[in-house]
């Protein structure tokens, strides 16, 4: 199924349906969708009941919880603090080496947190994923 097909089916019963967005996890589509409404009434009814009907089939409904933003220090690249209170040595966001920010860094890409082949703070960083899961 796709969002273009399901949106009118939801709007048929819930007339204030504004937008339907498919939820992805690790760049893969899930069976979940986010539904935005023009009116809080439809949303409140669905959440109060704990389900939504789409073409006479009942689906579980819960409040959408977006991913938590994780602070990252742009000095040392570590998570959960900001540059203004960082006492660590500066690390390059691109190569993970100990040197200050340099947008023209020519070293190969290596994460300062996990040593993976991506820049610091990339969505696929296992350290970032672990922090997000342990929220």
N, C-alpha and C positions, 0 to 999 in steps of 0.2 A: 504494500500500500504506500501511498505518498500523501503529503500534506494537501496538495491540490484536490485530491479526491475526498479526503476526510473532512476538510473545512466546511463545505456546503452541507454535509450530513449532520455535523454538529450544529451549524447555524439554523438548520431546519427546526430543531427543538428549542435551542437557546438563541433567541433572536439577537441578543446583544453581543454575540461572538464577534470579536474584532480580528484576532490573529491566532493561527495555530502554527506552532513551531515544533519540529521534531527534535528530540533530545539525542545528542551524540555523546558517547563515552569512548575515549581513546580513538577518536576519529571514526568510530563505527556507529551506525544508527542503532538506537535502542527501540523498544516497543512503546516508549513513553513519549508523550507530547506535552507541550506547554500551551495552555489556552488562555488568551487575554480577552477580557470582556469590556464593552463600553459601559455596562451597568454593573455595579457591585451586587445587585440583587441576584442575578444568575450565578455569579461566583459564590456568593454566600449560601445559596440553596444547595449547590453541588457540594460544597465543602461541609455543610451541616449534615447532609445525607451521607457523605463519604463515597458517593458514586456519581457517575454520569451515564446517561443513556445515549448510545449512538446506534441508530437503526434498530431500536428495541433490544439491544444487547447492553447489559450493564457492565461498566468498567469501574474499577476502584479509582477514586480521586483524592489527591492530597494537595496541600499547599506547595507551590513551587519554591524550592530553596536553591538559589543560584550558588555557584562555587564561591567559596570564601576567597577574597583577595588576600594574598600572603605578602606581607611587607618584605622587601629585600633591600639591603643596604647597598648603595651604589659605590661605596668605597671598597668594602671587603667581599661583597657579593653574597654574604650569608643572609639567611632568612631571619625574620622576627625582630629586626631592629632597623633603624634608619641611620643615615650618614651622620646626623647631628649628634648622636651619642655613641658613635663607633670608636672603639679603642684599638681596633685591629689594624694590621698593616694593609695598605691598599693592594687589591688584586684586580687584574684585568678581567673585564666581563667576557672577553673573547677567548683568551688563551689560558686564563686561570693562574698565570704567573704573577709573582710579586712585583708589580710596577703600577703606577698610577694610570688612570684612564687615558687611552690613546686610540682615537677612532681609526688611526692608520696602522694599528698593530698588524704585523705581517706573520706572526707566529701561527701555527696551526690551531684550529678551534679545539678547546678542551674546557669543560665545565669546571669552575672553581669549587663546586660543591661535591660532585661525584666523579670527576675526571672523565666523564662521558664525552662523546664527540658532538657536543652542542654547546651553545653559549650559556652562560649563567642565567638562570631564571627561565629557561625554555620549558614549555609545557610538558615535554616528555622526560624531564629530569626526575629520576627516581627519588631524590631527596625532596623535591617539591611535592611530588605525588604522595610521599609518605607523610609529610607535614599536613597536606590537605586531608588525607584519610583520618588522621589522628585529631582532627578538629573536635 
